[in-house]
């Protein structure tokens, strides 16, 4: 297993044993059949895989969400959409390559698709800014959302970012305002909007393209107000406590569905999306088509009201009578 994670070591060890067994060279006059032993190891590998991936901790799911071979936004656009034509620039400052946007076709529908894009190597990560968008990225996304609304095109957003870029330049160009404006404007877009978290869903950087009629999430993705490491640094004063923070934050797909923060969990192949990107993309496409068909049937006002109520219902709080609170 290339780029395997620490908790996957038992599988790696068994696979190494199987490879060594099948590649064993014996003298031509010696006849030994290793088939039974090899079959036993293969069965053990499958059993171990099911055991490990059926009992993942929140921190292990975070690690899978960040896996270097995990499919990224452009992979899903290539595998799940047709006729993608990228559009560049926010018409104010520059073109942010951490945010890719463009026209595409999903089934019989023409759509506007956009999402945060990470890099595969150092050079591409520098170009893509590690998937952390600048203000101009969010302004580009909003420009194209409004263009989609003008031409009655559904909007599909794909989320995979540790968060918006927190650098000085981004602050000087008003990153907080850019995200806030997106939140406001996405709430009133008249076309259907579907968001899907495919890997990391970090803080406002994710929410900046995440206000939607339907919010979907891949099985091993996460969506959180802060990274586990950031939370651990604040509460435990130690980034090494990230596994504890991941458990406390309730950021996995199961917890998010339980709390009503996402609408549906999209299953992944055993071991994660990177083990079969084509199958994962096909599953994602099927779910997008299903939700898009349902949303297109809804009257615009009903869809907008439901979108508003969906986000108003997030979180829990209690109110006390004014007289009691005064004491």
C-alpha positions, -999 to +999 in steps of 0.1 A: +000+000+000+015+033-011+012+062+013-004+040+039-016+054+072-003+042+106-035+023+115-033+004+081+001-011+091-014-046+099-027-048+063+006-037+049+025-064+069+001-091+056+004-079+020+042-079+023+041-115+036+018-124+007+041-108-019+072-125-004+054-158-006+042-155-042+076-143-054+096-171-037+120-187-062+126-224-057+150-248-076+134-264-106+135-299-091+116-288-060+078-289-062+060-270-035+025-255-037+021-223-017-015-218-030-033-228+002-011-206+024-014-177+000-052-181+000-052-180+038-032-148+038-056-132+013-085-142+035-067-127+065-060-095+046-097-091+037-108-099+072-083-074+086-094-047+062-131-051+071-122-051+108-101-019+106-123+002+083-155-008+101-142+005+134-125+038+125-121+065+151-129+101+143-092+109+140-086+080+116-114+093+094-097+128+095-065+111+083-084+093+055-100+127+045-065+141+041-050+111+023-026+123-004-041+099-030-077+109-022-096+122-053-098+160-054-124+184-069-110+183-105-109+144-103-146+143-095-154+169-122-134+148-147-150+115-137-186+127-128-194+156-151-192+162-188-181+191-210-164+210-182-153+245-193-134+264-167-140+301-161-113+323-145-110+355-125-131+376-100-130+407-122-116+426-092-081+413-084-069+381-099-077+344-106-074+322-075-063+287-085-074+273-052-110+278-063-119+261-097-152+271-113-168+265-146-198+253-167-204+215-170-231+190-178-245+166-152-267+141-169-291+161-191-286+193-170-263+221-177-248+232-144-223+256-128-198+235-108-171+249-084-149+238-056-116+241-037-087+223-053-056+209-036-023+199-053-007+165-057+029+176-053+048+206-039+047+226-071+010+222-076+003+227-039+020+261-041+000+270-072-032+259-055-022+274-022-029+239-006-066+243-013-070+274+009-088+301-011-081+338-011-109+365-011-107+366-049-115+328-049-148+334-031-156+364-052-150+344-083-173+317-070-200+343-062-196+359-097-203+326-113-231+317-089-248+349-100-241+341-137-257+307-131-287+323-115-291+346-145-291+316-169-311+294-146-283+269-141-282+247-109-250+253-088-229+224-075-202+232-050-174+207-040-157+213-006-122+201+002-102+227+022-086+231+056-100+266+056-097+300+039-062+314+036-054+333+068-024+353+054-019+391+056-027+396+020-060+378+024-069+400+054-059+431+035-083+421+007-111+414+032-114+376+034-140+377+061-162+400+041-159+379+010-171+348+029-198+367+047-211+381+014-212+346-001-232+334+029-258+361+024-260+358-014-261+320-015-291+321+008-311+339-019-299+322-051-331+312-069-315+282-086-310+248-069-278+246-049-261+213-038-229+212-018-208+181-012-179+177+012-154+153-004-125+156+021-118+184+045-145+208+054-127+234+074-145+264+090-156+294+071-134+285+042-158+256+036-190+274+045-181+301+020-194+278-008-215+256+015-249+273+019-271+250-002-305+233-005-287+199+000-254+193+018-239+159+011-208+144+026-186+115+016-184+088+043-148+095+053-149+133+050-153+157+079-169+192+084-158+213+113-156+248+127-119+242+135-093+215+127-086+189+154-051+203+157-064+238+161-089+227+188-062+207+206-039+237+206-065+259+222-081+235+247-052+211+255-023+235+247-009+206+227-015+196+190-007+160+200-042+159+215-057+161+181-072+126+183-091+136+215-102+168+199-115+150+168-136+128+190-149+157+211-158+179+180-182+153+165-170+161+130-175+128+112-202+121+087-222+100+111-223+127+137-231+154+112-260+134+098-273+127+133-272+165+142-289+174+109-259+194+096-258+173+064-286+157+044-270+125+032-238+104+036-223+091+003-207+057+008-171+051-002-153+019-012-137-001+016-106+017+027-115+051+013-123+069-020-087+067-031-090+029-035-115+033-063-120+069-075-141+059-105-166+040-083-167+069-058-173+094-086-201+073-101-218+070-066-215+108-061-229+114-096-259+092-088-267+111-056-262+145-072-287+136-100-312+123-075-311+155-054-311+178-084-342+161-098-360+166-065-350+202-061-360+211-097-395+200-089-398+224-060-413+259-065-387+286-061-402+302-030-407+268-013-371+259-020-358+293-007-379+291+024-366+255+031-330+266+026-334+294+050-351+272+077-324+245+072-297+268+083-317+286+110-323+252+126-285+246+130-274+246+166-293+244+199-299+272+224-323+280+253-340+313+261-350+324+296-378+349+303-365+385+307-377+388+343-358+356+353-327+366+334-326+400+352-321+383+385 
